[in-house]
Structures are given as structure tokens and as C-alpha cells.
Amino acid sequence: MLNNGHISARQFMILVALFGIGDAILYVPSLTATAAKQDAWISALIGWGEGFLLTYLYVSLSMRYPNKSIFQYSAEILGKWLGKAVAVLFISYFFIDASLMLMEIGDFVTTQIMQETPIEIILVLFLVIIVMGVRSGPEAFSRVSELLFPYFLLLFFILIAFISPQIKIENVKPVLAHGLAPVFGGNFRYAGYLLETVIMIVIFPLVKRPARAAKAYILGILLANFFLTIITAVAILVLGADITVLLAYPSYTLAQKISIGNFFERIEVLMAVIWFITLFVKITICYYATNIGIAYTLGLRDYRHLTLPLGMIMIVVALTTMPNRPYFDSFVSDIWMPYSLTYGLFLPVLLLSVGALRKKPVC
């Protein structure tokens, strides 16, 4: 069974928001500050407009085929064989994204929290949770996300409230000292995470009312930009641009710096919980989209048969795609953005343009 259940527009909005935040909440401050320095917060602000335009593109494409997944209407637009080839490309993107994020969890836990634990153990434990979520179906993991969202909000604003006394306005000065070029350089890396939200078009057909799904999609991406902009600005204001650039996990370091009366301190586990919530949602959606896509391409009636064997493959891919931290940083900085641009912009524009030329009526 490829379509098991429906979700509400509110649940879809939460999924989009948590997906958009995902692993970006730990990496975005450092990546944007590498190019934009103290103007990284401006790079994030520009992302609001880009996020809206990208979401409008995805909504326009999804609304033309509201009851079909991208794997189905790719074949309808481009023909059977070319459409299947595009579907396979999307599947590979979803799977690689899920594998990379799984490895991010392993690297984070084994370097920051449990240094003596083999990374393979962390990957297996987290994958078990992901497989359970995917096998339960989108209706189940959407409800779980809805339950976790208030805890995410609470922990996030606790972090911001307790670190705010250490904010130094001078850390963002001078504004635009080197012009707009570095700002757009930082935004280029920031946009790489926004492009990943193309994966949500796989979930779009499951929303009960397409019109409400469109609004939820846009609201969700705006919420994600809101949180990412705040964490980027706070990282620069507290740590300074030079230190933010040097840190692998600047957001986690923010939580380590919290100290209220020499009593309330060392609460970085809050940041870890926030990241686990957002990454659970993001990897689950990527992995669900991968399984659904493969099942449709192979003509299978139930995607659940793929979850366990594909999970074992994902662990192997995760371990091989990120042999060390410098390699991963170079990949994210130089390769991930143009790679995501293919799937998050070029292919959706191609599908929408060809679909319009074929004069497919808007449903």
C-alpha cells in the first residue's frame, strides 16, 4: 500500500517547518558566517524571499496534480521512460540526503556527547527509530511531529532567553563592511538547505485539502526561516563571526555558554534534544520518500517491504560518504548547493514548464 492515510494542513505545516530546520539549525550559522562574516544574519533574511519563491514553485507544480506524487506525474509529463528516469534521480537525492543526515547524527553524538561509543551503534539505534516511523506511515509520524513541536518551541525559546544576556551588539558591526558580495556568498550556502524542501512535494498529495496544503507549505517554510534566522543572528551576536566560523556546531556551543548565577548551566543537552527532534522528522520524511519512490518505480504494492534492507544499505552509504569531518565540510560548502539546485530548482521548473506546454488544466 503506497498511500496509507491522510494528514491535516496543520500537521503538514509542522512537518515542513521541522524539515526546513532539520540539520540546518546546527550548521547554518557557521556556513553563512564563513562567507558573510558578521552579516550572516542578512544572508538568512534574504532566504525568506527565496524560500517563498521556491515554495510557490513547488505548490504550483503540486496543485496541477494534487492527487498524485511526483513519481507519478513525472511519467505523465515527460513520458514513461524519461519520467521514470527523473523519478530515479529524485529517489537518489532523497536517499543520499537521508544517509548524510544519519551520518551527521553519528558524528555529532560521538564527538560531542558519547566519545567512546562506536559510531555504528549510534547509527543503528537512530535508524531503528526512523524505520519504525516510516513503517507506521505518514499519518503516524505526522502525529508524532505534532506532539513534539511544542517541546521544540519550548526548548528553543529557553535557549534563546538564557543566552540573550550575553548578546553583544558590537559583534554585528560594521554592517555590510565588505559590500553585498559576501552576503550573497553566505546566502548561497543557506539556500542549499531551502532547496531540500522540494522533498515535501511527496507528502503534499496526502493533505486532505490541497488549497490548505498550499498555505501550510508556505507558512511552514516561513517558520523554518524564522528559527534559522534567529539562531544565526544569536550565534553572531554572542560568539562573534570569527569564532562562529571555526566551530563545527556553533548552536551547540551557544547552549554550553549558558550560565545563570553559576547554578543553571551546562544545559547543552537542550540543543541536542532540539536537533534530535528536527532530524527525526527530516530523515523520516526523506526515507519515506525514498521507499515510496522505489516501490512505485518497481511496481510494488507495499513499500514497507523495503524499509529494513534499504536501512542497512543506508548505514553503509552513510559511513562511506563521510570518511572524515574536513571532507564533509568541503562537500557541504562547495558541492551540496549546486547538487541541490538540480533537484530543488531545475527539475521542478522543467516539470512545471513541460506540464504547462502540454496544457494540463489546473485542478
C-alpha positions in Angstrom: 0.0 0.0 0.0 1.7 3.2 -1.2 -0.8 5.7 0.3 -1.7 4.9 3.8 -3.7 7.7 5.4 -4.1 11.4 5.2 -2.8 14.3 7.2 -4.2 17.7 8.1 -2.9 21.0 6.8 -1.7 21.9 10.3 0.3 18.7 10.5 1.8 19.4 7.1 2.8 22.9 8.1 4.6 21.4 11.2 6.3 18.8 9.0 7.5 21.5 6.6 8.8 23.7 9.4 10.7 21.0 11.3 12.0 19.6 8.0 13.3 23.0 6.9 15.0 23.5 10.3 16.4 20.0 10.3 20.2 19.8 10.4 20.4 23.4 9.3 19.9 24.6 12.9 23.4 23.4 13.8 25.3 24.1 10.5 23.7 27.3 9.1 25.4 29.8 11.4 28.9 28.5 10.6 28.3 28.1 6.9 26.8 31.5 6.3 29.4 33.2 8.5 32.2 31.6 6.6 31.4 33.9 3.6 29.3 36.7 5.1 31.1 37.1 8.5 29.1 39.4 10.8 26.5 39.9 8.1 25.4 36.3 8.2 22.1 37.3 9.6 21.4 39.3 6.5 22.2 36.2 4.4 19.5 34.4 6.4 17.0 37.2 5.9 17.4 37.1 2.1 16.5 33.4 2.4 12.9 34.4 3.4 12.2 35.6 -0.1 14.0 32.7 -1.7 12.1 30.3 0.5 8.8 31.9 -0.5 9.6 31.7 -4.2 10.8 28.1 -4.1 7.7 27.1 -2.1 5.5 28.9 -4.6 7.2 26.8 -7.4 6.6 23.5 -5.5 3.0 24.5 -4.7 2.3 25.4 -8.4 3.6 22.0 -9.5 1.8 20.1 -6.8 -1.5 21.9 -7.4 -1.5 20.9 -11.1 -1.5 17.2 -10.0 -3.0 17.4 -6.4 -3.7 13.7 -6.0 -0.5 12.3 -7.5 3.0 12.1 -6.3 6.0 13.5 -8.2 6.9 10.0 -9.2 3.5 9.6 -10.9 3.2 12.9 -12.7 6.8 12.9 -13.9 5.9 10.0 -16.1 2.7 11.7 -17.2 4.6 14.9 -18.1 7.8 13.6 -19.7 6.6 10.2 -20.9 7.1 6.7 -19.3 10.8 6.2 -19.7 12.1 9.8 -19.2 9.6 10.3 -16.4 10.9 7.1 -14.7 14.5 8.4 -15.1 13.6 11.7 -13.4 11.9 9.7 -10.6 15.0 7.7 -10.1 17.1 10.9 -9.9 14.8 12.2 -7.2 14.9 8.9 -5.3 18.7 9.0 -5.3 18.6 12.6 -4.0 16.2 11.7 -1.2 18.3 8.7 -0.2 21.7 10.5 -0.2 20.2 13.3 1.9 18.9 10.8 4.4 22.2 9.0 4.5 24.2 12.2 5.1 21.9 13.3 7.9 22.2 9.9 9.5 25.9 10.3 9.5 25.6 13.8 10.9 23.9 12.3 13.9 26.6 9.7 14.4 29.3 12.3 14.1 27.6 14.7 16.5 26.9 12.2 19.2 30.3 10.5 19.1 32.3 13.8 19.1 30.2 15.9 21.5 28.3 13.6 23.8 29.4 9.9 23.8 33.0 10.0 22.6 33.8 6.3 23.5 30.7 4.9 21.7 31.3 3.3 18.3 29.6 5.4 15.6 27.9 2.3 14.1 25.9 1.8 17.3 24.6 5.3 17.2 23.6 4.9 13.5 21.8 1.6 14.1 19.9 2.9 17.1 18.7 6.0 15.4 17.9 4.1 12.2 15.6 1.7 14.2 13.5 4.7 15.2 13.4 6.0 11.6 12.3 2.6 10.2 9.6 2.4 12.9 8.3 5.8 11.9 8.3 5.1 8.2 6.7 1.6 8.6 3.9 3.3 10.7 3.1 5.6 7.8 2.8 9.3 7.3 -0.3 9.6 9.4 1.6 8.2 12.4 4.8 10.2 12.1 2.8 13.4 11.3 1.0 13.0 14.7 4.3 12.4 16.4 5.7 15.5 14.9 2.6 17.4 16.0 3.2 16.2 19.6 7.0 17.0 19.5 6.5 20.5 18.0 5.5 22.3 21.3 8.6 20.7 23.0 10.8 22.1 20.2 9.3 25.5 20.7 9.8 25.4 24.5 13.4 24.3 24.3 14.3 26.7 21.6 13.0 29.8 23.3 14.5 28.6 26.6 17.9 28.5 24.8 17.4 32.0 23.3 16.1 33.5 26.6 19.0 32.2 28.7 21.7 33.1 26.2 20.4 36.6 25.4 22.2 38.3 28.4 25.5 37.5 26.6 24.5 39.3 23.4 26.9 42.0 22.2 25.6 44.3 19.5 29.1 45.3 18.5 29.6 41.7 17.1 27.4 42.6 14.1 29.3 45.8 13.4 30.2 47.2 10.9 27.2 46.2 8.8 28.0 45.5 5.2 31.6 46.4 5.7 32.6 44.5 2.5 29.5 45.1 0.5 26.8 42.7 -0.7 29.0 40.1 -2.4 29.9 38.3 0.9 26.3 38.4 2.0 25.2 36.7 -1.2 28.0 34.2 -0.8 26.7 33.2 2.6 23.1 33.1 1.3 24.2 30.8 -1.5 25.1 28.2 1.2 22.0 29.0 3.2 19.8 28.4 0.1 21.1 24.9 -0.2 19.0 23.9 2.8 15.9 25.6 1.5 16.2 23.6 -1.8 15.9 20.4 0.2 12.3 21.2 1.0 11.4 20.0 -2.5 11.1 16.6 -0.8 7.8 17.8 0.8 6.0 17.6 -2.6 6.0 13.8 -1.9 3.9 14.5 1.2 1.7 17.1 -0.4 -0.8 14.7 -2.0 -1.6 13.2 1.4 -3.0 16.5 2.8 -6.8 16.3 2.8 -7.4 19.7 1.2 -4.9 20.8 -1.5 -5.7 24.5 -1.1 -5.0 24.4 2.6 -1.9 22.3 1.9 -0.5 25.2 -0.3 -0.9 27.7 2.5 0.6 25.3 5.0 3.6 24.7 2.7 4.3 28.4 2.6 3.7 29.0 6.3 5.9 26.1 7.2 8.9 27.4 5.2 8.5 30.9 6.6 8.5 29.4 10.1 11.7 27.5 9.3 13.3 30.7 8.1 12.3 32.4 11.2 14.0 30.0 13.5 17.1 29.7 11.3 17.5 33.5 11.1 17.2 33.8 14.9 19.8 31.1 15.6 22.2 32.6 13.0 21.8 36.1 14.5 22.2 35.0 18.1 25.3 32.9 17.2 26.9 36.0 15.7 25.8 38.3 18.5 27.1 36.0 21.2 30.1 34.2 19.8 31.2 36.7 17.1 31.8 35.9 13.5 35.4 34.7 13.8 34.5 32.1 16.5 31.3 31.0 14.7 33.2 30.2 11.6 35.7 28.0 13.4 33.1 25.9 15.3 31.6 22.7 13.8 28.4 23.2 15.9 28.1 26.8 16.9 24.4 26.4 18.0 25.5 23.6 20.4 28.3 25.9 21.7 25.7 28.6 22.5 24.0 26.2 24.9 27.3 25.3 26.5 27.9 29.0 27.3 24.6 29.4 29.3 25.3 30.2 32.9 22.7 31.7 35.2 24.1 32.5 38.7 26.7 29.8 38.4 23.9 27.4 39.1 21.9 26.9 35.9 24.5 25.9 33.3 25.7 23.1 31.1 22.3 22.6 29.5 23.6 21.9 26.1 21.5 18.7 26.1 18.6 21.1 25.3 20.3 21.9 22.0 20.8 18.2 21.4 17.2 17.4 22.0 16.1 20.2 19.7 18.3 18.8 16.9 17.1 15.2 17.5 13.5 16.3 17.1 14.1 18.2 13.8 16.4 15.5 12.4 14.0 12.7 13.3 11.3 14.5 11.2 13.7 15.3 8.3 15.3 11.9 8.0 11.9 10.1 8.3 10.4 12.2 5.5 13.5 11.6 3.3 13.4 7.9 4.0 9.7 7.6 3.5 10.0 9.4 0.1 12.8 7.1 -0.9 10.8 4.0 -0.1 7.6 5.3 -1.8 9.6 6.2 -4.9 11.3 2.8 -5.2 8.0 1.0 -4.6 6.3 3.0 -7.3 9.2 2.6 -9.8 9.3 -1.2 -9.2 5.5 -1.6 -9.2 5.4 -2.9 -5.6 2.1 -2.7 -3.7 3.6 -2.1 -0.3 6.7 0.0 0.4 7.2 -1.5 3.9 9.0 -4.5 2.5 11.8 -2.1 1.5 12.4 -0.4 4.8 14.7 -2.9 6.5 17.0 -3.8 3.6 17.2 -0.2 2.5 18.0 0.8 6.0 21.0 -1.5 6.1 22.2 0.0 2.8 21.8 3.5 4.2 24.1 2.8 7.1 26.8 1.6 4.6 26.3 4.7 2.4 26.4 7.0 5.5 29.7 5.6 6.6 31.3 5.8 3.2 30.1 9.2 2.1 31.6 11.0 5.1 35.0 9.5 5.8 36.1 12.5 7.9 35.0 15.9 9.1 37.1 18.0 6.7 35.7 16.1 3.7 32.1 16.6 4.9 32.7 20.3 5.5 34.1 20.7 2.0 31.2 18.7 0.5 28.6 20.8 2.2 30.3 24.1 1.4 31.2 23.5 -2.3 29.1 20.7 -3.7 25.8 20.4 -1.8 24.3 23.7 -3.1 24.8 23.1 -6.8 23.8 19.5 -6.3 20.5 20.5 -4.5 19.9 23.2 -7.2 19.4 20.4 -9.7 16.6 18.8 -7.8 15.2 21.8 -5.9 15.0 24.2 -8.8 15.9 22.9 -12.3 13.9 19.7 -12.4 10.7 21.3 -10.8 10.9 24.1 -13.3 11.3 21.6 -16.1 8.3 19.6 -15.0 6.2 22.7 -14.5 7.2 24.2 -17.9 6.6 21.0 -19.9 3.4 20.4 -18.0 2.2 23.9 -18.9 3.1 23.4 -22.6 1.0 20.3 -22.6 -1.8 22.5 -21.3 -2.7 20.3 -18.4 -5.6 22.1 -16.7 -5.2 23.2 -13.1 -7.2 21.1 -10.8 
